[in-house]
Amino acid sequence: EPTSASSNTSTQVTKRSSEKPTTTPTLQPSEKPNVMLTQTQNGTYFLSSSLSGTNDLPLNPHAENIPPKRFMEWDMLSDIDQSYAVDKLEYSQNTWNNPGSNLVEEWSFHDLYDSEVEGALGLGLDSEAWDCHINHYYGYWWSELVEKGIDRYYSVLGWDEDKWDNGSSPAETEGMEW
């Protein structure tokens, strides 16, 4: 078994070379990824799985267009962009720099007030960018996810209509980090 030593202590590390990929996200990562990003001949990407019986999923096309302004630090925004953020969307420097902390992010684009839509559009966030990158589709009902073809991504994570719409219990993956 390999060991790693520092000047005063030694730590023993065990490697499991025969470890198989996990079938669901866990707190303990495996050595081999079970999902890979694969590019097709025509240049599109999809997620391919090394797990037998798992369907390959194409990437959500909206996820590829990351809105650059939303993920800039507050101090990097222009005065005009800061004005849109503050006056129309009620961001502060703190809520801007901590995505997910502003209550407006809980609403899907079609549920925003006109002034909030104006602010979002002023920051370059159209409905697709807002719903995917800001709201993460949490403002949708399951039937709307199905309509947009987004339900398959949440299904893989363990969500279903009852869990999503009724909050019967969260998917096991909720709260996990990659």
N, C-alpha and C positions, 0 to 999 in steps of 0.2 A: 504494500500500500504506500502510495507516495506521501511524503511529508514535506511540510514547509516550515522552515525555522527562521526565527528572528533572533536578535542578539540575546534576549533573556528567556524566551519561551519557545516552545515548539507546538505546532498544531498539526494534528493528523487529519488528512483529508481522504475520504473514501470516494473512489470513482466507480461508477457502475457502467461499464461499457456495453453491457447487454440490455440496458434499460430500453423499454419500448415507449413510444410516444403515448401521452395521456389522451384519453378520449374526450375529456372535458377540462376546462381551465382549472388549475389547482394552485395552491400556494407553493408547491414544490415543483419547480420546472424540471422537465426532462432534458436529457442531453441532445435529443433529436427533436427538431420542430415537427409538429404534426400537420401544420398548414404552411404552405409555401406560396409566394406570389409568383405566378407564372405568366409569361408573355406569349401570346399567340403570334402566328405569322403575320396577321394583319395589324399587329401593334396594340391590340387590346389586352387587358390583364384580367386574370381571374384567380381566385384562391383555390388551390388544389390541395387535397388532403392525402396523407399517406395512410390513412385509416381505411380499412376495407369497409365497403358499404356506405361510405360518406359521399354525398353529392358534392361535386365541385360547384362553387358559387362564383358568378361573375362579380367583379367589384361594382359597388354602387357608383354609377357614373357621377353623381353629385358629390361624392366624397373626394373625387380627384381634384376638384376646383376649390382649393382651400382659400378662403378670403383673407388676403394678406393684411389688411388694416386691422381686422379683429384680433389678430394675434401679435400685434406690435405692442410694445410697452407704451403706456399713456404719454410719456414725454416725447415719444417719437411721432405722435400724431400732430397734424397741422392744427392751427387754431380753429379752422373751419370744421375739421373732423371732431375736435374736442367739443365744439359747440353743438354739433349734431348729437353727439353722445350724451352730453349733459342736458340740453334743452329738450330734446325729442325722446330720448330713451332713458333718462334719469340715471345715467351712469355717473359714478364718481371715479376719481383716479383709482381708488381701492377696488371698486367692483369691476372696473375695466381690466385691471391687472390680475384679477382673480376670476377667470371665466367660470360661469355657473353660479356666481354669487348675487347677480342682479335678478330681481323677481321677474323682469320683463322677459328673461330667457326661458321662463316656464311656458310661454305662450307660443303657439305656432304662428306663422306669418299671417295666415288668414284670420286669426283672432286678434291681431294687433289693431290699436286705434289708428286712425288716419295719420296723426302726428308721429306715431311710432313707426309706421310704414315709411313716412317721409325721412325720418332719421335713419332707418335701416338702409333705405335706398341711397341716401346721401353718403353713407359709409361703404357703398358698393355691395350691400347685402340684399340680393333679390330673394324671392320666396324660397327657391331651392337651396341657396347658400344658408339662409336663416334657419330653415327647418332641419337641414342636415348638420351644420356645424355649430349652431347656436342652441337650438332647441333639442337637437338629437331625436326629433320626431316624438318627443314625450307629450306634445300637445295634440297628438293624433289619437283617434280611436283605432282599434285593431282593423276594422273594416277599411279605414283609410290607408293603413299600411298595406293591406292586401291590394287595394286599388292601385297603389303606386308601385307595387312589387317589392316593397321594403320588408314585408313580414318575414321573408325567408332568412334575412340576416338576424332578426331577433329570435326566430325559431331555433336557429343553430345555437343561440346563447341560452336556450331553455324557456323562452317566453311563449305563451300561447294566449288566445283571446281572453280567457278567464283571468289569468294573471295580469295581463296588460290593462284590460278595461275595468275589472272589478277589484284589482289589488288583492286577490285571494291569498297570494303569497308571491314574493318576488322570485325571479329565476335564480337558481343557485349561483350563477355567475355575477349577479348584481353586487357591486361593491368590490369585486376582484380587480386587481390591476395586472397589466401585462408586465 
